[in-house]
Each structure stands twice: as structure tokens, then as C-alpha cells.
Amino acid sequence: MSEQLVLKCVFKRENGTTYECNVPIPKDETSIPGRFFRNNTNLVSVEIPEGVTSIGRLAFAGCVGLTTVKIPRGVTHIGFCAFYGCTDLTSVNIPKGVTSIGERAFQHCTGLNNVNLPEGLINIGEGAFEGCRDLTSVNIPKGVVFIDYYAFDRYTKRIYE
């Protein structure tokens, strides 16, 4: 039997103070379930534990207060709309091992201004970074095979390595 995985989270109270909380992923799961934190406006940061292999559909969509997310090595897929509309998210480091970024995964993350894409990334889904108006440039690593329609906002300069 495997050890249960736990997300380390920081939430903000209505009075502005924050508190830490460990949130378990359902037993024997290695992915963050779809809609797990969807529209939780009090979520400020999340550290995804080692052992997680994918981030489900809409898992953090609409978490407008989310400023920090730590994705570990071992994650291979970021799902459809996983971080859609996380407007306070400014930077994301996608670790080596992620091969696929799903459709609209970071769409409308309007504060996003820095994205590190890993070597080994193969697929960037439709609209993955569309509407990220502060993302002015992104380095596309060698080996990316497929970049779908509107993967990036029209103002984002793409630099191919």
C-alpha cells in the first residue's frame, strides 16, 4: 500500500491573514483530481508533492488568489484548464518530465509573466497560454512536436531553441 500524498497549501482568511493547511489527495491516487480546488478564491499557494504524475482537468481553475504553485518532477501531464483564470499567478516553472500541457491549461492567467518550459515537452495544447497578456516572450525548447492553435497570446514572442 502506498503512502497518501498531501498538498501543502496556504489559504487566506477574509481578514487577510493566512494559514497553512495540508490537503490529502484521495487515497491511492497519483493525480490531482479534476475540479479539486476549482474556484477556491482563498487559495494563495500550493506545493504539489513528489509522487503526483498529473494535474487533472480544472483542478485549480478560477483560483484567482493563487500566486504560487510548485510542480514537482514526476508530473508528466497538466490537464485541460488546470490553472484557467488564475489571474494572480505570475510565474510558473514547469519541470522536466512534463511532456504535455493540455488545452487552455493556463488560459487567462492575466498576471502570468514568466513561464519556464522544460526540455522533453512534446505537446502544447490549444489555447494553453492564450489570454496571458503579461507573458511577453517564451522559449520553446527543442523537441516540441506540436503547438496547437492559439497556444499563446498574439503578443507573446516565441523563441525557438
C-alpha positions in Angstrom: 0.0 0.0 0.0 1.4 3.4 -1.0 1.7 6.5 1.2 -1.1 9.0 0.8 0.0 12.2 -1.0 -0.6 15.5 0.6 -0.7 19.0 -0.9 0.9 21.8 1.2 -1.4 24.8 0.8 -1.6 28.3 2.1 -5.1 29.9 2.3 -6.1 33.5 3.0 -8.8 34.3 5.5 -11.3 37.1 5.0 -9.4 39.3 7.4 -6.3 39.0 5.2 -4.3 36.6 7.5 -3.0 33.4 6.0 -2.8 29.9 7.4 -1.1 26.7 6.2 -3.0 23.5 5.6 -2.2 20.0 4.4 -4.8 18.7 2.0 -4.7 15.0 1.2 -5.2 13.6 -2.3 -7.7 10.8 -2.4 -6.1 7.5 -1.2 -4.1 5.6 -3.9 -4.3 8.5 -6.4 -1.3 9.8 -8.1 -3.1 12.7 -9.9 -4.8 15.8 -8.5 -8.4 15.1 -9.3 -10.4 17.3 -11.6 -12.1 20.3 -10.0 -10.2 19.6 -6.8 -9.8 23.3 -5.8 -11.9 24.9 -8.6 -13.0 28.5 -7.8 -11.4 28.5 -4.4 -10.6 32.2 -4.2 -8.8 31.8 -0.8 -6.1 29.5 -2.1 -2.8 31.5 -2.2 -0.1 28.9 -2.8 0.2 25.2 -3.3 3.1 22.8 -3.3 2.3 19.6 -5.2 4.1 16.6 -3.6 6.6 14.2 -5.3 4.6 11.2 -6.5 2.0 13.2 -8.3 2.0 12.3 -12.0 -0.7 14.6 -13.4 -2.9 17.6 -12.7 -6.5 17.0 -13.5 -9.0 19.0 -15.6 -10.0 22.3 -13.9 -8.1 21.3 -10.8 -7.2 24.9 -9.9 -9.4 26.8 -12.4 -10.7 30.0 -11.1 -8.4 30.2 -8.1 -7.9 33.9 -8.6 -5.9 34.4 -5.4 -3.3 31.7 -6.4 0.1 33.4 -6.6 2.5 30.4 -6.3 2.4 26.9 -7.5 5.3 24.4 -7.1 5.1 21.5 -9.6 7.5 18.6 -8.9 9.5 16.4 -11.2 7.4 13.3 -12.0 4.4 15.2 -13.2 4.0 14.3 -16.9 0.7 16.0 -17.8 -1.0 19.2 -16.9 -4.7 18.8 -17.8 -7.4 20.8 -19.6 -8.0 24.2 -17.9 -5.9 23.1 -14.9 -5.0 26.6 -14.0 -7.5 28.5 -16.1 -8.2 32.0 -14.9 -5.7 32.1 -12.1 -5.2 35.8 -12.5 -2.7 36.4 -9.6 -0.3 33.7 -10.8 2.8 35.5 -12.1 5.3 32.8 -12.7 5.3 29.0 -13.3 8.2 26.6 -13.6 7.1 23.5 -15.5 9.6 20.8 -14.5 11.5 18.4 -16.7 9.3 15.4 -17.2 6.1 17.2 -18.3 5.5 16.1 -21.8 2.1 17.6 -22.4 0.3 20.8 -21.4 -3.4 20.4 -22.0 -5.8 22.7 -23.8 -6.4 26.0 -22.0 -4.2 24.8 -19.1 -3.1 28.4 -18.2 -5.6 30.4 -20.3 -6.5 33.8 -19.0 -3.8 33.8 -16.3 -3.6 37.5 -17.0 -0.8 38.2 -14.5 1.5 35.4 -15.8 4.7 37.0 -17.0 7.2 34.1 -16.7 7.0 30.5 -17.9 9.8 28.0 -18.0 9.1 25.2 -20.4 11.2 22.1 -20.0 13.2 20.0 -22.4 11.3 16.9 -23.2 8.0 18.8 -23.6 6.2 17.4 -26.7 2.7 18.9 -26.9 1.3 22.4 -26.1 -2.5 22.3 -26.3 -4.9 24.7 -27.9 -5.1 28.0 -26.0 -2.7 26.7 -23.3 -1.4 30.3 -22.7 -3.9 32.3 -24.6 -5.0 35.5 -22.8 -1.8 35.6 -20.7 -1.4 39.3 -21.7 1.7 39.8 -19.4 3.6 36.9 -20.9 5.7 38.8 -23.5 8.1 36.0 -24.5 8.6 32.3 -24.0 11.4 29.9 -25.0 10.1 26.9 -26.9 12.5 24.0 -26.2 13.8 21.7 -28.9 11.7 18.6 -29.2 8.3 20.2 -29.0 6.4 18.4 -31.8 3.0 20.1 -31.6 1.9 23.6 -30.7 -1.9 23.8 -31.2 -3.9 26.8 -32.3 -3.8 29.9 -30.2 -1.4 28.2 -27.7 0.0 31.6 -26.9 -1.4 35.1 -26.9 -0.8 37.0 -30.1 1.5 39.4 -28.3 3.8 36.7 -26.9 7.1 36.4 -28.7 8.1 32.8 -29.2 11.8 32.0 -29.2 12.6 28.6 -30.6 15.7 27.0 -29.1 
